[in-house]
Amino acid sequence: MANEQNPAVESLRREQTTQRKEERELTPDQKLERALKDTFPASDPVAEQVPITPGAAEEQK
């Protein structure tokens, strides 16, 4: 039973892989646009968000 994967875990991993791939393909202008949309309220400084899992190996293309 230890070798069986939970379908929800597998789905989450696929979704995260897709999101990381899409993030790598964005241009700097697209990243800035996303950061501007994610900034609320407008008085907050704009900062591109790069989610990282501590200790996780960098995924290769």
C-alpha positions as CSV (number, residue, x, y, z in Angstrom):
1,M,0.0,0.0,0.0
2,A,3.0,2.3,0.5
3,N,3.6,2.3,-3.3
4,E,0.1,3.5,-4.2
5,Q,-0.4,7.2,-4.9
6,N,-3.4,9.2,-3.8
7,P,-5.2,10.5,-6.9
8,A,-5.5,13.9,-5.3
9,V,-1.8,14.1,-4.7
10,E,-1.0,13.1,-8.3
11,S,-3.5,15.7,-9.6
12,L,-1.9,18.4,-7.4
13,R,1.6,17.4,-8.7
14,R,0.4,17.6,-12.3
15,E,-1.2,21.0,-11.7
16,Q,1.9,22.4,-10.0
17,T,4.1,21.1,-12.8
18,T,1.9,22.8,-15.4
19,Q,1.9,26.1,-13.4
20,R,5.7,26.1,-13.1
21,K,6.1,25.5,-16.8
22,E,3.7,28.3,-17.7
23,E,5.5,30.6,-15.2
24,R,8.9,29.9,-16.9
25,E,7.4,30.7,-20.3
26,L,6.2,34.2,-19.3
27,T,8.1,37.3,-20.5
28,P,9.2,39.9,-18.0
29,D,6.4,42.1,-19.2
30,Q,3.8,39.4,-18.6
31,K,5.3,38.7,-15.1
32,L,5.0,42.4,-14.3
33,E,1.4,42.5,-15.5
34,R,0.5,39.6,-13.3
35,A,2.2,41.2,-10.3
36,L,0.3,44.4,-10.9
37,K,-3.0,42.5,-11.1
38,D,-2.1,40.6,-7.9
39,T,-1.2,43.7,-5.9
40,F,-3.9,45.0,-3.6
41,P,-4.4,47.6,-2.4
42,A,-2.8,49.9,-4.9
43,S,-0.6,51.4,-2.2
44,D,1.4,48.2,-1.8
45,P,4.7,47.9,-3.7
46,V,4.6,45.7,-6.8
47,A,6.6,42.5,-6.4
48,E,6.7,39.5,-8.7
49,Q,5.9,36.4,-6.6
50,V,8.0,33.3,-7.1
51,P,6.6,30.4,-5.0
52,I,9.4,28.1,-3.9
53,T,9.3,24.9,-1.9
54,P,12.3,24.9,0.5
55,G,14.7,22.1,-0.2
56,A,12.9,21.1,-3.5
57,A,15.1,20.4,-6.5
58,E,14.8,22.7,-9.4
59,E,12.6,21.1,-12.1
60,Q,14.3,20.6,-15.5
61,K,12.5,21.2,-18.8
